[in-house]
């Protein structure tokens, strides 16, 4: 059974940092191009960024609003994806989803940026 | 950047009747590998997104055959042949040819 489980969300002040994790199982994580997608309260889906699989270079790409502040990484030994978020802004408040190829999705983790 | 637009943004439907959602991209979604990475994503109220259709017209495992996708290049359509109560939610087109971009979503509810 495929499982994608995000964790690490919470309340953080503007300018703060947070690291999200996404634990994957039930599919070959090393083959997956992994993405982060977010959804602000009452809004639509927004792509955050992706990381390719290692054999494709393991490179990352980011959406303009988060470039330079967010970093995506992966640990193949733990089948886990990460999202390091720095210099957080109130507009980063959202549910953050991890997805493999847009096929498998987690339940999301809520990040609230507020003073 | 690729911009995705959808119409309509709100779609009240009668149970058992058909429904159709249009999606347009600002540039061709044909990848250099020959594939067109246009997906349709369903998000039911309070649930995570779920991919229904990939590469324009391929249904994911377990997706009812009342859902169908069509189109090419920059113009795409999702059709529901007979709407059921469980189809209520927001439908997004999403391109995966040039990174990822989502459309604004179409809210489907029952009249």
Contacts between the chains, C-beta under 8 A, distances in Angstrom:
chain1	res1	chain2	res2	distance
A	35	B	100	6.2
A	37	B	49	7.4
A	37	B	100	7.4
A	37	B	102	7.9
A	44	B	90	7.5
A	44	B	92	6.7
A	44	B	102	6.2
A	44	B	103	7.8
A	44	B	104	5.5
A	44	B	105	4.6
A	45	B	41	7.1
A	45	B	43	7.5
A	45	B	49	6.3
A	45	B	92	5.7
A	45	B	94	7.5
A	45	B	102	4.5
A	45	B	105	7.4
A	46	B	102	6.7
A	47	B	99	6.7
A	47	B	100	3.9
A	47	B	101	6.4
A	47	B	102	6.6
A	50	B	99	6.9
A	50	B	100	7.0
A	61	B	99	5.6
A	63	B	99	7.9
A	64	B	1	7.6
A	97	B	48	6.4
A	97	B	49	6.8
A	99	B	49	7.6
A	102	B	39	5.7
A	102	B	41	7.2
A	102	B	51	5.3
A	102	B	54	7.5
A	102	B	94	6.6
A	102	B	96	6.4
A	102	B	100	7.3
A	103	B	51	5.7
A	103	B	54	7.6
A	103	B	60	7.2
A	105	B	48	4.8
A	105	B	49	5.3
A	105	B	50	6.7
A	105	B	51	7.9
A	106	B	48	6.7
A	107	B	48	5.5
A	108	B	48	6.0
